[in-house]
Amino acid sequence: MLLLKNGKILKNGVLVSKDILIDDKKIVKIDKNIQENVEKVLDLEGKFVSPGFIDVHVHWREPGFEYKENIYHASRAAARGGFTTAMPMPNLDPVPDNYENLKIQLDIIERDSVIRAIPYGAITKGELGKDYAEFEELVDYVFAFSDDGRGVQDANMMYESMMVAAKLNKAIVAHCEDNSLIRGGCMHCGRRSRELDLPGIPSVCESVQIARDVLLAEAAGCHYHVCHVSTKESVRVVREAKAAGIKVTCEVCPHHLISDEMDIPEDNGMWKMNPPLRSREDRNALIAGLLDGTIDVIATDHAPHATHEKDLTMRKAAFGIVGSETAFSQLYTKFVKTGVFSLDLLVKLMTEKVADTFGLPYGRLEENGYADLVVIDLEKSLKIDPEKFLSKGRNTPYVGEEIYGIPVLTLSEGKVAYKDSEVFDI
């Protein structure tokens, strides 16, 4: 048994002092001044204890692209950021479009991951949008179905996939992008793309496919979840769909909340991501969407690449940014410390609301619940240094940014998944 003494937890939005007693994978008691004869006692010295974060959108790159990232490093990076559950996307090699392919990934997760990982199954074979994946083979082993990394272009294919997913009680999770509207773009089509003389991706590229899909989801009776919304039009479509009673949910990424196109200082591939950083008006709409409940959860879209794929111009670089290790701290610094969000809301957007959206038994700090938790020093700060990342990916444009609210201990099902050795000896 493990006893965490003198921590602070959120109770009705207020930080209160509590001890937490853990036995194996479960929390057995949360109370003041627990007196118990246990093998290990940790004095948290007033640090904040949150439920472990849940990330429904990560790219762990294995199998197939281990030179970018692998499950061993990605899971440790996630744990360092306070995540205890993650859902790896299926744009892999082989693509998990049948059980045989998925089993390769499951075996590596079992061997190498320090946190709970529930992979996606693909919607189409090879994510090529031509033939259906083997939904029935995958359903018992996957979190949901997605062709993330590309939009499903054929409306009938999406519609039929939604009908199957509805019967199997699984969500369809969609990267929304109409290929005919990408137009060779490498950043948002707006003021900054014109200033840098770079081809832009129009906002309608994303929102038009969301508009199509919410109507298909209504017809199919499917839970439809939109990945990484980035535009004000997307927020509007989701808001109106929810008002119409359609079962649609969506996520937003930290980078789309923190930055916009005008923060891109130069033609630098580290700022290239998909969807791209949009206008300031779009960013404000995303923040408003979180505050009014239109946007359900925060997800990182952690997308590591090798240095030689990102240390390029915007035209030539790969799309993607890493986020597992810095997401909470960046959001805490940008929004909680400035009074835009409460700490309670930020935590719920990364825990309880994720669990509620997808019917998961995690995401809460409660007696008889899973011992998934993260201890955070809200006063501690550091400067972002990619050379110190646990991820193999170093692709972030936020180098040198000072962030507060640093995770110092992460437990996944009662086991230490990450610890700051300067803080804890466990």
C-alpha positions in Angstrom: 0.0 0.0 0.0 1.0 3.6 -0.7 -0.1 6.6 1.3 0.1 10.1 -0.2 0.1 12.7 2.6 -0.6 16.4 2.6 -1.8 16.7 -1.0 -4.4 19.1 -2.3 -7.3 18.0 -4.4 -10.2 19.9 -6.1 -13.5 19.6 -4.3 -16.3 21.6 -5.8 -13.8 23.8 -7.6 -11.8 24.5 -4.4 -8.4 23.1 -3.4 -8.7 21.2 -0.1 -6.0 19.2 1.8 -6.4 15.4 1.7 -4.5 12.2 2.1 -4.9 9.4 -0.5 -4.4 5.7 0.3 -3.7 3.4 -2.6 -3.8 -0.4 -2.6 -2.6 -2.0 -5.8 -4.6 -0.4 -8.7 -7.2 1.3 -6.7 -7.7 4.3 -4.4 -9.1 2.9 -1.2 -9.5 6.0 0.9 -9.4 9.8 0.5 -9.6 11.7 3.8 -7.9 14.1 6.1 -4.9 12.8 8.1 -5.2 9.1 7.3 -3.3 7.0 9.8 -2.4 3.7 8.3 0.6 1.3 8.7 1.8 1.1 5.0 5.0 0.2 3.2 5.5 3.6 1.7 4.5 7.1 2.7 5.0 10.2 0.5 4.7 13.7 1.8 3.3 15.8 -1.1 3.9 19.0 0.9 0.8 20.7 -0.4 1.2 19.9 -4.1 -1.9 19.5 -6.2 -3.2 16.0 -7.0 -5.3 15.6 -10.1 -6.9 12.6 -11.7 -4.5 11.3 -14.4 -5.1 13.0 -17.7 -6.7 11.2 -20.7 -5.4 11.9 -24.2 -7.7 10.7 -27.0 -5.4 11.8 -29.8 -1.8 10.8 -29.9 0.6 9.5 -32.6 2.9 6.9 -31.1 4.3 5.9 -34.5 4.9 2.2 -33.8 4.8 -0.1 -35.6 6.2 1.3 -38.8 7.7 4.7 -38.0 10.0 4.0 -35.0 12.5 6.5 -36.3 10.0 9.3 -35.4 8.8 7.8 -32.1 8.1 4.5 -30.4 5.7 3.3 -27.7 8.5 3.0 -25.1 9.4 6.7 -25.4 5.9 8.0 -26.2 4.3 6.5 -23.1 7.0 7.9 -20.9 6.6 11.3 -22.4 2.9 11.1 -21.8 3.4 10.1 -18.2 5.8 13.0 -17.7 3.0 15.3 -18.9 0.5 13.7 -16.4 -1.3 11.4 -18.8 -2.3 8.0 -17.5 -4.4 6.9 -20.5 -3.8 7.6 -24.2 -5.4 6.5 -27.4 -2.8 6.0 -30.3 -4.0 6.8 -33.8 -3.9 4.2 -36.6 -1.8 5.8 -39.3 0.8 3.1 -38.8 2.5 0.4 -40.9 0.8 -2.0 -40.9 -2.4 0.0 -40.4 -4.6 -1.7 -37.7 -7.4 -2.5 -40.1 -7.7 -6.1 -39.0 -6.9 -8.0 -35.9 -3.7 -9.5 -37.2 -2.3 -6.0 -37.8 -3.7 -4.6 -34.5 -2.1 -7.5 -32.5 1.4 -6.3 -33.4 0.6 -2.9 -31.8 -1.2 -4.5 -28.8 1.8 -6.7 -28.0 4.2 -3.7 -28.1 1.9 -1.7 -25.8 1.8 -4.6 -23.4 5.5 -4.9 -23.3 6.6 -1.2 -23.4 4.0 1.2 -22.3 4.1 2.6 -18.8 0.5 3.9 -19.0 -2.8 2.6 -20.2 -3.0 2.7 -24.0 -6.1 1.9 -26.0 -5.5 2.1 -29.7 -7.8 3.1 -32.5 -8.9 0.8 -35.4 -8.9 2.2 -38.9 -12.1 3.0 -40.8 -10.8 1.9 -44.1 -8.1 -0.6 -45.2 -4.7 1.0 -45.2 -6.5 4.3 -44.5 -6.8 4.6 -48.3 -10.6 5.3 -48.3 -11.4 2.5 -50.8 -12.4 -0.6 -48.8 -13.8 -1.0 -45.2 -11.6 -2.2 -42.3 -12.6 -5.3 -40.5 -14.8 -3.6 -37.9 -16.0 -6.8 -36.2 -12.5 -8.2 -35.8 -11.3 -5.0 -34.1 -14.3 -3.9 -32.0 -13.4 -5.6 -28.8 -9.8 -4.3 -28.7 -10.0 -0.7 -29.9 -11.2 2.6 -28.5 -13.0 3.9 -31.6 -12.6 3.9 -35.4 -10.6 6.6 -37.2 -8.7 7.3 -40.4 -6.8 10.1 -38.7 -4.2 11.8 -40.8 -6.6 12.1 -43.7 -10.3 12.8 -44.1 -12.7 10.1 -45.4 -13.5 11.7 -48.8 -16.4 9.4 -49.9 -19.7 10.4 -48.2 -21.2 6.9 -48.7 -18.2 5.2 -47.2 -18.4 7.5 -44.1 -22.2 6.9 -43.8 -21.9 3.1 -44.0 -19.0 3.1 -41.5 -21.1 5.2 -39.1 -24.0 2.8 -39.4 -21.7 -0.2 -38.6 -20.0 1.8 -35.7 -23.4 2.6 -34.3 -24.4 -1.1 -34.2 -21.0 -1.9 -32.5 -21.5 1.0 -30.0 -18.2 2.7 -31.1 -17.5 6.2 -32.0 -16.3 7.4 -35.4 -13.5 9.9 -34.8 -12.7 12.0 -37.8 -9.9 14.1 -39.1 -11.9 16.5 -41.2 -10.3 17.7 -44.4 -11.7 17.9 -47.9 -8.7 17.1 -50.1 -10.1 19.1 -53.0 -9.8 22.2 -50.8 -6.2 21.8 -49.5 -4.9 23.5 -52.6 -1.3 22.7 -51.8 -1.3 24.7 -48.7 1.2 24.5 -45.9 -0.3 27.0 -43.4 -3.6 28.8 -42.8 -4.8 30.9 -45.7 -4.8 34.3 -44.2 -2.9 37.4 -43.5 0.3 35.7 -42.4 0.4 33.3 -45.4 0.2 36.3 -47.7 3.0 38.1 -45.8 5.3 35.1 -46.0 4.2 34.3 -49.6 3.2 30.8 -48.7 0.3 28.7 -50.0 -2.6 28.6 -47.6 -5.2 26.1 -46.5 -8.6 27.7 -46.3 -10.8 27.2 -43.2 -13.6 25.7 -45.3 -11.4 22.7 -46.0 -12.2 21.6 -42.4 -15.6 22.9 -41.7 -17.3 21.7 -44.9 -16.5 18.1 -44.1 -17.7 18.5 -40.5 -21.0 19.9 -41.9 -21.3 16.9 -44.1 -20.5 14.4 -41.4 -22.8 15.7 -38.7 -25.8 15.1 -41.0 -24.5 11.7 -41.9 -24.1 10.9 -38.1 -27.7 12.1 -37.5 -28.9 9.7 -40.2 -26.8 6.8 -39.0 -27.4 7.3 -35.2 -23.7 7.3 -34.6 -21.5 9.0 -32.0 -19.4 11.3 -34.2 -16.3 12.9 -32.7 -14.4 15.6 -34.5 -10.6 15.7 -34.2 -8.7 19.0 -33.5 -11.2 21.7 -34.5 -9.4 24.8 -35.5 -11.9 27.3 -37.1 -14.8 29.4 -36.0 -16.9 27.8 -38.7 -16.2 24.4 -37.3 -17.2 25.6 -33.8 -20.4 27.0 -35.2 -21.3 23.8 -37.1 -20.8 21.7 -34.0 -22.7 24.1 -31.8 -25.7 24.0 -34.2 -25.5 20.2 -34.5 -25.6 19.8 -30.8 -28.6 22.1 -30.5 -30.3 19.9 -33.1 -29.8 16.9 -30.9 -27.1 15.2 -33.0 -24.6 13.1 -31.1 -21.5 15.0 -32.0 -18.5 15.8 -29.8 -15.2 17.5 -30.5 -11.7 18.2 -29.2 -9.3 21.1 -29.5 -5.5 21.0 -29.2 -3.4 23.1 -26.9 -1.5 24.8 -29.8 -4.7 26.0 -31.4 -5.7 27.6 -28.1 -2.3 29.1 -27.3 -1.2 30.4 -30.8 -2.6 31.8 -34.0 -1.1 32.6 -37.4 0.3 35.9 -36.3 2.6 34.1 -33.8 4.5 32.5 -36.7 7.7 34.6 -36.9 9.1 33.2 -40.1 9.1 30.5 -42.7 10.0 27.7 -40.2 8.8 24.1 -40.4 8.4 23.8 -36.7 5.3 25.9 -37.0 3.7 23.6 -39.6 0.9 21.5 -38.2 -2.4 20.1 -39.5 -4.8 21.7 -39.0 -2.7 24.9 -39.2 -2.7 27.7 -36.7 -5.6 29.8 -37.8 -6.6 33.5 -37.3 -6.9 35.3 -34.0 -10.6 35.3 -34.5 -10.6 31.5 -34.9 -8.5 31.1 -31.8 -11.0 33.3 -29.8 -13.8 31.2 -31.1 -12.1 28.0 -29.9 -11.7 29.5 -26.4 -15.3 30.6 -26.4 -16.3 27.1 -27.5 -14.5 25.6 -24.5 -16.1 28.0 -22.1 -19.7 27.4 -23.4 -19.3 23.7 -23.7 -19.4 23.4 -27.4 -16.0 21.9 -27.4 -15.9 18.8 -25.1 -12.3 18.0 -24.4 -8.7 18.9 -24.9 -6.4 16.4 -26.8 -2.8 16.9 -27.7 -2.5 15.4 -31.2 1.1 14.6 -30.1 2.8 14.2 -33.5 6.5 13.5 -33.3 8.8 13.7 -36.3 12.5 13.2 -36.9 14.6 16.5 -36.9 15.4 16.1 -40.6 11.7 16.2 -41.4 11.0 19.4 -39.5 14.1 21.5 -39.7 12.9 22.7 -43.1 10.8 25.4 -44.7 7.1 25.3 -44.3 6.6 24.0 -47.9 8.9 21.0 -47.3 8.4 20.1 -43.6 6.1 17.4 -42.3 2.9 18.4 -40.5 3.0 18.0 -36.8 3.9 19.2 -33.3 4.7 17.3 -30.1 2.6 18.1 -27.0 2.5 15.3 -24.5 5.1 16.7 -22.1 4.0 20.3 -22.1 0.2 20.4 -22.7 -1.1 20.9 -19.2 1.7 23.3 -18.2 1.3 25.5 -21.2 -2.5 25.7 -20.8 -2.2 26.3 -17.0 0.3 29.1 -17.7 -1.6 30.7 -20.5 -5.2 30.4 -19.2 -5.4 29.5 -15.5 -2.7 31.8 -14.2 -4.3 34.6 -16.3 -7.8 33.9 -15.1 -9.4 32.8 -18.4 -10.1 29.3 -17.2 -10.4 28.0 -13.7 -8.1 25.2 -12.7 -11.2 23.0 -12.2 -12.3 23.5 -15.8 -8.9 22.8 -17.2 -8.6 19.6 -15.3 -12.1 18.4 -16.2 -11.4 19.1 -19.9 -8.4 16.7 -19.6 -10.0 14.1 -17.3 -13.7 13.9 -16.3 -15.2 15.4 -19.5 -13.1 13.0 -21.6 -14.4 10.0 -19.5 -18.0 11.3 -19.8 -17.7 11.9 -23.5 -16.6 8.3 -24.2 -18.0 6.4 -21.3 -14.7 5.6 -19.7 -14.2 4.3 -16.1 -11.2 6.6 -15.6 -10.7 10.4 -15.1 -11.9 10.8 -11.5 -10.1 10.9 -8.2 -12.5 8.9 -6.0 -12.5 6.0 -3.5 -12.7 2.6 -5.2 -11.6 4.3 -8.5 -8.5 3.6 -10.4 -5.3 4.9 -8.9 -4.5 7.1 -11.9 -3.3 10.4 -10.7 -0.7 13.1 -11.3 1.0 15.2 -8.6 1.6 18.8 -9.9 3.7 21.5 -8.4 1.7 24.6 -9.4 4.5 26.9 -8.4 7.3 25.2 -10.2 8.4 26.6 -13.5 10.8 25.5 -16.2 11.7 26.6 -19.7 10.8 24.2 -22.6 13.9 22.4 -23.7 13.3 19.8 -26.4 16.7 18.2 -25.7 15.3 17.1 -22.3 12.1 15.6 -23.7 11.4 11.9 -23.0 9.7 11.7 -26.5 12.0 11.0 -29.4 10.2 13.9 -31.1 11.7 17.4 -30.6 9.4 19.2 -33.0 8.0 22.1 -31.0 8.2 25.9 -31.9 7.9 26.8 -28.2 11.6 26.4 -27.3 12.5 28.5 -24.3 9.0 29.3 -23.3 8.6 29.5 -19.5 5.8 27.3 -18.2 4.3 26.7 -14.7 2.4 23.8 -13.2 4.9 21.0 -13.6 3.9 17.3 -13.1 6.4 15.7 -10.7 4.8 12.3 -10.1 2.4 10.2 -12.2 0.8 6.9 -11.1 -1.0 4.7 -13.6 -3.1 2.0 -12.0 -1.0 2.6 -8.8 2.3 2.1 -10.5 4.9 4.9 -10.9 4.9 5.8 -14.6 6.9 9.0 -14.1 8.7 10.7 -11.2 10.9 13.8 -10.9 13.8 12.3 -9.1 14.7 15.7 -7.7 11.4 15.7 -5.8 10.6 12.1 -5.0 12.6 9.0 -4.0 10.2 6.2 -4.7 
